[in-house]
Amino acid sequence: MSYAVKNLVQEGRELIAFRIGDQEFCVNIMSVREIRGWTPATPMPHAPAYMMGVINLRGAVLPIIDLSARLGMKEAEPTARHVIIVAQVKTKIVGLLVEAVSDILTITDDNIQPVPEVSSELEKQYARGILAIDKRMICMIDLDALFAEKESEAA
Amino acid sequence: MDMNEIKEIFFQECEEQLAELESGLLKLNDGDRDPETVNAVFRAVHSIKGGAGAFGLDDLVAFAHVFETTLDCVRSNKLEPNHDVLKVMLKSADVLADLVSASRDGGSVDESRTRGLVKELEALAKGELPAGGHEAPKAAPAAPAPKAEAPAPTDDSGFQPIPFTFEGFGDDEEPAIEGATYEITFKPRRELYAKGNEAALLLRDLSRLGEMSINCDMEALPALDKMDPEASYFAWKISLKTTKSEDDIRAVFEFAEWDCELEVKVAEENTSDEELPMTPVPFDLSILDDSAAPAEEEKAAAPAEDPAANAVAAAETATGVAKAVARAAERKEAAAPATPAAAAAAAPQTIRVDLDRVDRLINLVGELVINQAMLSQSVIENDNTGTSSINMGLEELQQLTREIQDSVMAIRAQPVKPVFQRMSRIVREVADMVGKQIRLVTEGENTEVDKTVIDKLAEPLTHMIRNAVDHGIESPEKREAAGKNPEGTIKLSAKHRSGRILIELQDDGAGINRERVRQKAIDNDLIAADANLSDDEIDNLIFMPGFSTADKISDISGRGVGMDVVKRSIQALGGRISISSRPGFGSTFTMSLPLTLAVLDGMVVTVAGQTLVVPLTAIVETLQPETSAIHSFGATQRLISIRNSFCPLVDVGRVLNYRATQANPVEGVALLVESEGGGQRALMVDAIQGQRQVVIKSLEANYTNVPGIAAATILGDGRVALILDVDAVVAASRGQSLKPEMSFAATG
């Protein structure tokens, strides 16, 4: 596992940290296009529960994913204080609904700890490491892995 | 720029030349005898030959050369372009097109066909006219003296033109020729100099042909500080008295032809020094002396052999110019008729632009329109006086954005001409194959429509044309027996009507054999044996899937791909097709298509609190159902009776899973739609908000296909609305589930 972590995060990488419920997560800042406020989405028929709908991002149709529901936690009840992280996942652009963006972290490999052995398949699928910063625990998410399943579902 | 890029440009130009060639030949076929048309045809073939030679495309060069030689006979009036001659030439144009595409994409051409045509062309050039031909007139009045023995100097391959010139006729021909004075306008472009050509040398060569006087037009010359040292600013107007032919004159410019504007015409007697509407400066002929150095920054001067003779000519020209200026002033208001060259120069200028760039622009403008609508809406919400300057500014902005949108859409709009021209070839080939005589008449070829529509139009149109030739028009014998012209006519026309393009395909054949169509439909289980159908309904049976009336499977049509495919591809474009037929007088297919695929006319509706857009093309009518019209059918189905027929009700909210239970139909509105399968369904929605044009946005770009949804759009309030896929919703109502694998009509 530590080998994988080393491959994924090179020295001095920047991460963007955000909050969902009482947990903190982070993603590579390179995949983040912009951060914007919540606007009501148009629901899509026959969509999974975490798919909140689509919004207009300067003329493009942007799907909004409730990251909380996607990670198997309770469904979000979006308010004006929620934010959307617009991120690039492979060739597509998606909006991730989170409660708040908390930090921008500059880390080195030494900060990353391997993910402990847990039974849940979902956590294993997306978690790529754990950071301990100021006594907080921040889980590092691999967006490509998280949405790989969704794509094969649709194909 | 590497070689491949240059080659690609050459092939693009070939396409244009081929189109020019074909339209010119068709004009000649219709009896046009304008020398300019012949010249245009000749030029097209000549340019292809020239370019092909540069890339070493030997097959293409060889064929183009033979073709050119024959065309030259037409140009010099040795060959009368009658129908038989033009038939060969049109076929040659087809082969030339094949050779071009074979050179571009690899591939091979029908060798024997090419060889056969080469023989026919050579025979024509030798004066062996095909049956029905007659001796060509020796000279048309306005044409240059028939002294043309003028294959271009590069003509060293293949066929040599007839060894027949008028030289042998001796001196009695001379007086007529001697008087020929040519007006030559020569305007080099910067490429001419860039390629190492020298205007002075060309002019000197020209002066060897006869007695010459030159005027240099220096009007374009800017002030010294603004001068581009590599640009070309001068034009020359030359009056040449010579015994040589126009071809000889053009031969002087052979290698510079593409890099200059050149016009050669025979001067009319009393206007031999009439000028173009510019103010020429008499050229100082003293510098024509060989020893005189060309003026430095001009990069050009015209030396001549005989300063003395030229001095005289200069004097003549000077007076001539003075006269001409005076005359030009007189005529200013009478708007002197433009010379052909001036007319040609006025032809619209074009540039080539990468399609991606245009698409990007269109996307940006689409966003601008949405943004402007959102801005207007929020201003209206926040400003209730309605008189502020912001409001006025917004109105202007709205007008401007609309104009920008229209202009940008117009960039993508193209005339349907190329597609129509392709059809004329198909008519020729198929008619030849089935032994019929058919003429294609096209109308409204300059009607413009979006490029994507044009690209997708060719296939269904080809199919319909083949059908019309194969089934529509009768054989010449049958036609004569029916008292018709043995030559059948197919008319293809295009016009704009209420924001759509209307394409009509009309043949004067036998019309639809309703008895046979009906029988076939009964045989194929498409209708009941005792069904009572109107003539119109019978005619439209041919659009049913799996319907083909061809008794025998031919090479041309009837391969099991019927009119249903045509109908489906037209519908995929958001269009409609219908047929009307009169027995004995022919059939007319009418297609109505949207002008663009980037926007769509839609009906904005509300379903379970959501806003949806239903494509207007799918909707037949809308109605407010009454309780008495709704009938339960089985456990869950409901039917609505419309004029004594029962039509299944489909609750859009249920199909899209917006609500758990069916809505009460009486509280909503029913949209009667016609779907791909032909059946009608009544789609239930809660309310209609209105009709509007929406910009189609792809859902697949960032998400995936959604069953029941064709695409998305953005409404004036900035929110995304989904565009309903009517066919998929109807299919779902037939019991097929809306699964993601299911395909639905592409709207992209």
Interface residues (C-beta under 8 A of the other chain):
Chain A: P40 A41 T42 P43 M44 P45 H46 A47 G53 V54 I55 N56 R58 G59 A60 V61 L62 P63 K92 I93 V94 E151 A154
Chain B: N363 L364 G366 E367 I370 Q610 T611 L656 N657 Y658 K697 S698 L699 A701 N702 Y703 T704 N705 V706 P707 G708 I709 A712 I714 G718 R719 V720 A721 L722 L738 P740
